Amino acid sequence: MRNPLLYLLLASIVSFSACKNDKKKEQETPSFLSSKEVVRLNQLIYKDSTAQAFEKDAPAYEVVFLPKAINGNYAIIAKNKTSEQYALIIRGSVIAFSNEGFQNFILQDFNIFTIKPWNYTDSVKEAYISNGTWIGFQNLLQCRDIATGLNIKEFVEQKIPAGASIVITGHSLGGNLAYPLAGYLKKELPVGKKENLQLITFGATAAGNAAFVKDLDEKFPTGHRFITDLDIATVFPDIEQINKMAKLTGLDTVLQLGKINFNGITQKLDVGNLLDIAGEILEQTNVINKTNKYVQSQNHMRLLTHRELALPSAPLSVEAIFNRAYQFHKIDMYAELLGVAPIE
């Protein structure tokens, strides 16, 4: 009689242990999608038909949240078909994403001198973002999935299982908007949904001031902000950093400022000199101050480097310089530097 009882006891222990292990496995959070996986998804969001582009060039993923763009701002949610790994991908500028479009974006559409208070911090005070970023963020909050009618936050709450991992990502303006959207979701999602968020951006422009960046650093301590050593968009609108980038990219040759004559006195000025002067004027007149000075996260920064670049010996045209700048900024360049094969 002792043996059957002993066997029953052992079987119960084994069964309990197995159930416990199964439960533990269910509770384990899937790892986040990698930077290489995410950069590919950022390439595809620029395609005319998002769902078809994913079917063709990323068949391992399915688009589960597909809205109409709101005033040009657009974001989707894609899922790895074999795991609970998701990505919330925000598209960059909708102006014709071309050499000319890049020029228009930098020179015309950079709405930075008006700021908005950012009220989704945890403990940080006096956080602000640019007016342009605020407008784009508000547009994204209005995006609703065509199939379910849910907005982004509602979809994450109702359709994505607890414990799933979600990477919030974007390139260029999409990367800029990823910061407030990620901060908002981390703050507003309920417990069980907000813990497994990650932030990865490519070529993102600055979205807010130092307090805003501090809050995002605290919310996403392992976030990635990919930049390249020759992408001037990633230093806008930081005048000090633009100064450094000007010579690296050949921006000096655009304005051909080798010599400027002031009342018969010839002065040697380059773009860096002029940016120094402009920055000093903006700070002295309080146009730029501690509250509205834009910065980028140094904790998140991941630098990708190009091969040594030979600057042209002769001055380039404005069009040629912006064409050159676009090549360094486009998402395909980030994919290439990360070792991702080009899309055919």
C-alpha positions as CSV (number, residue, x, y, z in Angstrom):
1,M,0.0,0.0,0.0
2,R,2.9,2.3,0.6
3,N,4.1,2.2,-3.0
4,P,0.9,3.4,-4.6
5,L,0.6,6.2,-2.1
6,L,4.2,7.2,-2.8
7,Y,3.7,7.1,-6.5
8,L,0.6,9.2,-6.2
9,L,2.5,11.8,-4.1
10,L,5.4,11.9,-6.6
11,A,2.9,12.3,-9.5
12,S,1.3,15.2,-7.7
13,I,4.6,16.9,-7.1
14,V,5.6,16.5,-10.8
15,S,2.3,17.7,-12.0
16,F,2.4,20.8,-9.8
17,S,5.9,21.5,-10.9
18,A,5.0,21.2,-14.5
19,C,2.0,23.5,-14.1
20,K,4.2,26.0,-12.3
21,N,6.7,26.0,-15.1
22,D,4.0,26.3,-17.7
23,K,2.6,29.3,-15.9
24,K,6.1,30.8,-15.6
25,K,6.6,30.4,-19.4
26,E,3.3,32.1,-20.1
27,Q,4.2,35.0,-17.9
28,E,7.6,35.5,-19.6
29,T,7.7,38.6,-21.8
30,P,8.9,38.1,-25.3
31,S,12.1,39.9,-26.1
32,F,11.8,43.2,-28.0
33,L,12.3,43.2,-31.8
34,S,15.9,44.1,-32.6
35,S,17.1,47.3,-34.2
36,K,17.8,45.5,-37.5
37,E,14.2,44.1,-37.5
38,V,12.8,47.5,-36.7
39,V,14.7,49.5,-39.2
40,R,13.3,47.2,-42.0
41,L,9.8,48.0,-40.7
42,N,10.6,51.7,-40.9
43,Q,11.6,51.3,-44.5
44,L,8.3,49.8,-45.4
45,I,6.0,52.4,-43.8
46,Y,7.1,54.8,-46.5
47,K,5.6,52.6,-49.2
48,D,2.3,53.6,-50.8
49,S,0.4,50.5,-49.7
50,T,1.6,49.5,-46.2
51,A,-0.2,46.1,-45.9
52,Q,1.0,45.0,-49.4
53,A,4.6,46.2,-48.7
54,F,4.7,44.0,-45.5
55,E,3.3,41.0,-47.3
56,K,6.0,41.3,-50.0
57,D,9.1,42.5,-48.1
58,A,8.3,41.4,-44.5
59,P,6.1,38.3,-44.7
60,A,7.0,37.3,-41.1
61,Y,4.9,40.3,-39.9
62,E,1.3,41.3,-40.2
63,V,-0.2,44.8,-39.9
64,V,-2.8,44.6,-37.1
65,F,-3.5,48.3,-36.7
66,L,-4.0,50.2,-39.9
67,P,-5.5,53.8,-39.8
68,K,-5.9,56.6,-42.3
69,A,-3.4,59.4,-42.0
70,I,-4.5,62.4,-40.0
71,N,-3.2,65.7,-41.5
72,G,-0.3,63.7,-42.9
73,N,0.7,61.9,-39.7
74,Y,0.4,58.2,-39.8
75,A,1.3,55.2,-37.6
76,I,0.7,51.5,-37.8
77,I,1.2,48.5,-35.5
78,A,2.8,45.4,-36.8
79,K,3.1,42.0,-35.2
80,N,5.6,39.1,-35.5
81,K,3.3,36.3,-36.7
82,T,5.1,33.7,-34.5
83,S,5.4,35.6,-31.3
84,E,3.9,38.4,-29.2
85,Q,6.4,40.9,-30.5
86,Y,4.9,44.2,-31.8
87,A,6.1,47.4,-33.3
88,L,4.4,50.8,-33.3
89,I,5.9,52.5,-36.4
90,I,5.4,56.2,-37.0
91,R,6.0,57.5,-40.5
92,G,8.3,60.4,-41.2
93,S,7.4,63.5,-43.1
94,V,4.7,63.1,-45.8
95,I,6.1,65.8,-48.0
96,A,7.5,64.1,-51.1
97,F,10.2,62.2,-49.4
98,S,12.9,63.1,-51.9
99,N,15.9,65.3,-52.1
100,E,13.6,68.3,-52.7
101,G,11.3,67.2,-49.9
102,F,14.2,67.0,-47.5
103,Q,15.2,70.5,-48.3
104,N,11.6,71.8,-47.7
105,F,11.3,69.9,-44.4
106,I,14.5,71.4,-43.0
107,L,14.0,75.0,-44.2
108,Q,10.3,75.5,-44.1
109,D,8.4,73.0,-41.9
110,F,10.6,73.0,-38.8
111,N,8.2,74.6,-36.3
112,I,10.4,75.0,-33.3
113,F,10.2,78.5,-31.9
114,T,6.9,78.0,-30.2
115,I,6.8,75.5,-27.4
116,K,4.1,73.6,-25.5
117,P,4.2,72.3,-21.9
118,W,4.5,68.5,-21.7
119,N,2.3,67.2,-18.9
120,Y,3.0,63.4,-19.2
121,T,6.2,63.3,-17.1
122,D,6.4,61.2,-13.9
123,S,8.3,63.6,-11.6
124,V,10.3,65.9,-13.9
125,K,9.1,69.6,-13.9
126,E,9.1,72.2,-16.7
127,A,9.2,69.8,-19.6
128,Y,8.4,71.3,-23.0
129,I,8.1,70.1,-26.6
130,S,8.1,72.0,-29.9
131,N,4.8,73.2,-31.3
132,G,5.4,71.2,-34.4
133,T,5.9,68.0,-32.4
134,W,2.8,68.7,-30.3
135,I,0.7,69.1,-33.4
136,G,2.0,65.8,-34.9
137,F,1.4,64.1,-31.5
138,Q,-2.2,65.3,-31.4
139,N,-2.7,64.0,-34.9
140,L,-1.4,60.6,-34.0
141,L,-3.8,60.4,-31.0
142,Q,-6.7,60.8,-33.5
143,C,-5.5,57.9,-35.7
144,R,-8.1,55.1,-35.6
145,D,-7.7,51.5,-36.9
146,I,-10.0,51.1,-39.9
147,A,-11.1,47.6,-38.9
148,T,-11.8,48.2,-35.2
149,G,-12.3,51.9,-34.8
150,L,-9.9,52.0,-31.9
151,N,-7.2,54.6,-31.4
152,I,-3.6,53.6,-30.6
153,K,-4.0,53.6,-26.8
154,E,-7.3,51.7,-27.0
155,F,-5.9,49.2,-29.4
156,V,-2.9,48.4,-27.1
157,E,-5.2,48.1,-24.1
158,Q,-7.9,45.9,-25.8
159,K,-6.2,44.0,-28.6
160,I,-2.5,43.4,-27.5
161,P,-2.2,40.8,-24.7
162,A,-0.6,41.7,-21.4
163,G,3.0,40.7,-21.4
164,A,3.5,41.3,-25.1
165,S,6.5,43.4,-26.0
166,I,6.1,46.6,-28.1
167,V,8.8,48.7,-29.7
168,I,7.8,52.3,-30.4
169,T,9.8,53.5,-33.4
170,G,10.1,56.0,-36.2
171,H,12.5,57.7,-38.6
172,S,13.2,61.4,-39.1
173,L,9.9,63.2,-38.2
174,G,8.5,59.8,-37.2
175,G,11.4,59.4,-34.8
176,N,10.7,62.9,-33.4
177,L,7.1,62.0,-32.8
178,A,8.0,58.6,-31.3
179,Y,9.3,60.4,-28.2
180,P,6.1,62.1,-27.1
181,L,3.9,59.1,-28.1
182,A,6.2,56.7,-26.2
183,G,6.2,59.0,-23.1
184,Y,2.4,59.3,-23.3
185,L,1.8,55.6,-23.5
186,K,4.3,54.8,-20.7
187,K,2.4,57.3,-18.5
188,E,-1.2,56.5,-19.5
189,L,-1.4,52.8,-20.2
190,P,-2.6,50.6,-17.2
191,V,-0.3,48.4,-15.2
192,G,0.3,45.2,-17.2
193,K,0.5,47.1,-20.5
194,K,3.0,49.8,-19.8
195,E,5.9,47.7,-18.5
196,N,7.0,46.1,-21.8
197,L,7.6,49.2,-24.0
198,Q,10.8,50.0,-25.8
199,L,11.9,53.1,-27.8
200,I,14.1,52.9,-30.9
201,T,14.5,55.9,-33.4
202,F,16.5,56.5,-36.5
203,G,17.6,60.0,-37.6
204,A,15.2,61.7,-35.3
205,T,15.2,65.4,-34.8
206,A,15.0,66.9,-31.3
207,A,11.5,67.0,-29.9
208,G,11.9,68.9,-26.6
209,N,14.0,70.5,-23.9
210,A,16.3,68.9,-21.3
211,A,13.5,68.2,-18.8
212,F,11.5,66.3,-21.5
213,V,14.6,64.3,-22.4
214,K,15.3,63.5,-18.8
215,D,11.8,62.1,-18.4
216,L,12.2,59.9,-21.5
217,D,15.6,58.7,-20.3
218,E,14.0,57.6,-17.0
219,K,11.0,56.0,-18.7
220,F,13.2,54.2,-21.3
221,P,16.7,53.6,-19.8
222,T,17.6,51.2,-22.5
223,G,16.2,53.1,-25.5
224,H,18.1,53.5,-28.7
225,R,18.5,56.7,-30.7
226,F,20.4,55.8,-33.8
227,I,22.2,58.7,-35.6
228,T,25.0,58.8,-38.1
229,D,28.1,60.9,-38.1
230,L,26.9,62.8,-41.2
231,D,23.2,63.2,-40.7
232,I,22.6,66.9,-40.1
233,A,18.9,66.4,-39.4
234,T,19.7,64.7,-36.1
235,V,21.4,67.8,-34.7
236,F,18.5,70.2,-35.6
237,P,17.7,72.6,-34.0
238,D,20.9,72.5,-31.8
239,I,23.0,75.4,-33.2
240,E,26.2,74.2,-31.5
241,Q,25.9,70.8,-33.1
242,I,24.9,72.2,-36.5
243,N,28.1,74.3,-36.3
244,K,30.1,71.1,-36.0
245,M,28.2,69.3,-38.7
246,A,28.4,72.1,-41.2
247,K,32.1,71.5,-42.1
248,L,31.7,67.7,-42.0
249,T,29.0,67.8,-44.7
250,G,30.4,70.6,-46.8
251,L,27.6,73.0,-45.8
252,D,30.2,75.8,-45.9
253,T,30.5,75.5,-49.7
254,V,26.7,76.1,-50.1
255,L,26.8,79.7,-49.0
256,Q,30.4,80.3,-50.3
257,L,31.3,82.5,-47.4
258,G,35.1,82.5,-47.9
259,K,35.1,86.3,-47.8
260,I,32.5,88.9,-46.7
261,N,33.2,92.6,-47.0
262,F,32.0,94.9,-44.2
263,N,32.6,98.6,-45.1
264,G,35.8,97.8,-47.0
265,I,37.0,95.3,-44.3
266,T,37.3,91.8,-45.6
267,Q,36.4,89.2,-43.0
268,K,36.9,85.4,-43.3
269,L,33.6,83.8,-42.2
270,D,32.4,80.3,-42.6
271,V,29.0,78.8,-41.7
272,G,30.3,77.9,-38.3
273,N,31.2,81.5,-37.5
274,L,27.7,82.7,-38.6
275,L,26.0,80.0,-36.5
276,D,28.1,81.1,-33.5
277,I,26.9,84.7,-34.1
278,A,23.3,83.6,-34.6
279,G,23.3,81.4,-31.5
280,E,24.7,84.3,-29.4
281,I,22.1,86.7,-30.6
282,L,19.3,84.1,-29.9
283,E,20.5,83.5,-26.4
284,Q,21.2,87.2,-25.6
285,T,17.7,88.1,-26.8
286,N,16.2,85.2,-24.8
287,V,14.7,83.6,-27.9
288,I,16.7,80.5,-26.8
289,N,16.8,79.9,-23.1
290,K,17.0,77.0,-20.7
291,T,13.3,76.3,-21.1
292,N,13.1,76.1,-24.8
293,K,16.6,74.9,-25.8
294,Y,16.3,71.6,-27.6
295,V,18.5,68.7,-26.7
296,Q,18.8,65.1,-27.6
297,S,19.4,62.1,-25.3
298,Q,23.0,61.2,-24.9
299,N,22.0,58.0,-22.9
300,H,20.0,56.7,-25.9
301,M,22.5,57.7,-28.6
302,R,23.9,55.0,-30.8
303,L,26.3,56.3,-33.4
304,L,26.7,54.7,-36.8
305,T,29.7,55.8,-38.8
306,H,30.3,56.2,-42.6
307,R,33.5,55.4,-44.3
308,E,35.8,58.3,-44.5
309,L,34.2,61.1,-46.6
310,A,36.2,63.2,-49.0
311,L,34.8,66.7,-49.3
312,P,34.5,68.2,-52.8
313,S,37.3,70.4,-53.8
314,A,35.0,72.8,-55.6
315,P,32.0,74.5,-54.1
316,L,28.7,72.6,-54.6
317,S,25.4,74.1,-55.5
318,V,22.7,74.4,-52.9
319,E,20.7,71.6,-54.6
320,A,23.8,69.3,-54.7
321,I,24.4,69.9,-50.9
322,F,20.8,69.0,-50.0
323,N,20.9,66.0,-52.3
324,R,24.0,65.0,-50.4
325,A,22.4,65.6,-47.0
326,Y,19.3,63.5,-48.0
327,Q,21.5,60.6,-48.9
328,F,23.0,60.6,-45.3
329,H,19.5,61.0,-43.7
330,K,17.3,58.5,-45.6
331,I,16.1,55.4,-43.8
332,D,17.8,53.2,-46.4
333,M,21.2,54.6,-45.2
334,Y,20.4,53.6,-41.6
335,A,19.4,50.1,-42.8
336,E,22.7,49.8,-44.8
337,L,24.8,50.9,-41.8
338,L,23.1,48.3,-39.6
339,G,23.8,45.6,-42.1
340,V,20.3,45.1,-43.4
341,A,20.0,44.0,-47.0
342,P,18.4,46.6,-49.4
343,I,14.7,46.2,-50.4
344,E,14.5,44.9,-54.0
